[in-house]
């Protein structure tokens, strides 16, 4: 599967989770449920994956963690907030650059309509 096919599955799973649970829960709840839903669909998912900063060829663990990485290709950054701010997209783009990935999805489960809470962030895609 390429990044776009994986993203389609992720978006479909996010719609199902949001429709079932609705907005307003903690981010950690959505993370576990979305991880479960993606596993159920046969996708390989890594949760809380560390993303090191490489400085002068030294890998430094500085506390960056991707919420979910699907099929080692797509990073998912989850939020459960009223409003997504530009800094959230910048955070995901930084993760994409550091992890050398091309596509990320910022998913805000705090949105009344999940379609308004999903943003694609690309890095050289």
N, C-alpha and C positions, 0 to 999 in steps of 0.2 A: 504494500500500500504506500502511496506517496502522501505527502503532507496534507494535500487538499482532501483526499479520501478519508484520512484519519480525522481531519477537522470536521468533516461532515458527520461522522459517527459521534464525535465529541459533542457537537451542537445538538444533535438529536437526543443524546443521553442527557444533556443539560436541560433540554425542554421537558423531558420525562420527569427528571428529578424535581424541577421547579413546579411543574403541574401537580405532582404528588404532594410535595411538602410545602409549597408556597414560599413567599419571602419572609424574612424576619428571624431566621434561626442563626446560630453561630456559624462562622465560616468553616470551622472544624467539622461540623455535622455535614455540611454540603460536600466537603472534601472526601470524607469517608464514604458517603452514599454515592457520589459520582465515581469514585474509585471502584466501588463494588459494581456499579452499573457497567462501567467500561470493561472490567474483568469478565462480567457475564456475557459481554458481546465478543469475547475472545481476544481482546486487546491486552497487550503487555503494558502495565502501568507501574511506575516507580513513584512513591510518595516521599515528600520531604527530602528530595535528592540534593546533596550539597553541591554548590557551584563554586569552585575555587577561583581566585584571582591569580593570574599568572603574571609575575613581575620578575624580569630578568631570568626567565626560564625556571623560576621557583614557584611552585604551586602553594598558595597561601589560603588556608581555610579561614575565612573572615566572617562566616555566619550567613552567607547567602544560601537560601534553600528554595528550590523550585517546589511549588505545591504539588504538582503532578507533571510527570514527563511520560508521554504516551508513545509506545513503539520506538523509543529513543530518537524521536523526530520532532514532536510537538510539545512545547511547554505550555502548561495551563497555570495561570495565576488567578486564584479565586479571591473574591471579595464578597462581603455581605454588608454593604454600606448604602446610604441614601443616594450619594452622588459619586461617580467616578471622576477623579481629577487628572489633569495631564501627567502628574508625577507617577500615577499608577501605570500608565502606558510606558513612560520612560523607564520605570523599574523593570517591566517585562522586556523591553528592548535591551536593557543592560544584561539581563539574564540570557537572552538569546545570543548576544555577542560573546559573553564570557563562556557559554556552553557550546558555542559554534553550531547553533541551531538556526533554522531559517524561518520557522513559523511559531507564533505563540497566540494563544487565545486568552484574553482577559474576560473573565465571566463574573458578573456581579449578580449574585443571587438576591441582593437586596432590592432589585428593580421590581416594580409592580408587574411589568411584562418582561419576561426573560429576553425577548427579541431586542429590547432596548438596553439590555445589560451585557451583550456579547460584542466584543471588539476583536478584530484581527490585528496583530502586530507582526510586521515582517522585517526580516533581516536578510537582505540580498536575495529575496525570493523572486 
